[in-house]
Amino acid sequence: MGDVVNLNRARKARAKTQAEKTAANNRVKHGTPKHLRQKGDAERKRTEAEIDGKRLDDDTND
């Protein structure tokens, strides 16, 4: 026979770990100052535009 497990404690422990994971994601998402988010967005857009500008067109469909 196995160990006796208190299901209420197991349920609460699982909920606690899920809440901690959600809190960590929210800290990352909402903890960044606005000017840093905007700077990151601008840099990401600039990088995407630079990569798109260097992309070679493949017009072999004709």
Secondary structure, 3 states (H helix, E strand, C coil): CCCCCCHHHHHHHHHHHHHHHHHHHHHHHHCCCHHHHHHHHHHHHHHHHHHHHHCCCCCCCC
